């Protein structure tokens, strides 16, 4: 099986808090995710034990000791991960991670 294809990496690169330890955490997360071959939510948990599985195709990844979070949707059939949102834990508390939808980045 081919590794996960990550869609909308511009969401990560455009993250306003991405510097220092946060930037390194994002880069580390991206490296691991881009080489993963996840087929189930359990496989994600085996890689990222502190990830939160919202439902069958929605996952929240914790960065920097849970100070920052990535919300993603994964399509196991096509082995694609869509980055839906990234923000601080405080910002995460203001959103509904289950209802965020993927939108194509605009120029």
N, C-alpha and C positions, 0 to 999 in steps of 0.2 A: 504494500500500500504506500502511496506517495504521502509525503508530509502534508500537514495542514497548510492550506493556502489562506493567508491573512488578507482580508479585504478592508480597505479604508485605514491604512497605516498613517495617512495624513492626520487622522484624529489624534494619533499618538504624537507625531512630530510637531503638531500645532498646539500641544498642551502647554498652557501658559506657565504651569509650575514645573515644567521639565528642565530642571537644572540640578547639578550636584547629585546627591544620593537618589533623587527621584528619577533623573535621567538615566542613571546606571540601572536602577530597578526596572525601568521601562525597557531598556536595551536587553537586560538579562531575561525578562519575561518574553520579549519578542523572539530572542534566540531560541529559547526552550520551546515556545509554542510553534515556531516555524519549522521545527524538526520533529514535532510530535506526530503520532499517527493514532489519534484518539478515535475510538469507535463507539464509546458510550460515556455517559457522565462519570461512571466509576473510573474510567481510564483517566479522565481529567483529574479527579481527586487523587489518583495514584501519583500523578505528576505534581500537582499543586494541592497539597493536603489542606491548605487554608482557603481554597476556592469554595464559593457557595453556589450550589446548584439550585437555581430558581425553579426551573421546570425541565422537561426533557431536552430543550434546545437552548436554554438561557443559563448563563453562568456569570458569576461575579468573581473577578480575580482581585486579591488584595495585594497591594504593593507597600513597601516601606513600613512594615509592621501595622498594616491596615490603616495607614494615614491617607492613602490614595487607593482608588478602585477603578477597575476596568469592567464595564458591562459589555458582554459579547453574546452573540447568537451563533450557534454552531450547527452546521448541516453535516451530520455524520455521513450521510449517503454520498455527498460530493466532497467531503473532507475540506470544508471551507468554514472559516471563522470570520464573522462580521463584527468589527469593533463598532459598538453602538454609542459608547459614551466613556469618558474618563474624567475623573474629578477627585476632589478631596472627600474624605469621609463625611465631613459636614455637608458638603454639596450633595453627596449621595443620599443623605437623610432627607433631602428635599424632593427627590424624584421617585417615580414608581418604576423600578428596574424591570418589572414584568411587562410594562406597556411601551417601553421605548422601541421605536421602529428604525430600521435601517433606511437612511436616505443617501442617495448618491451625493458625493461631495460636489460643491459648486465651485467654479473657478474664482 
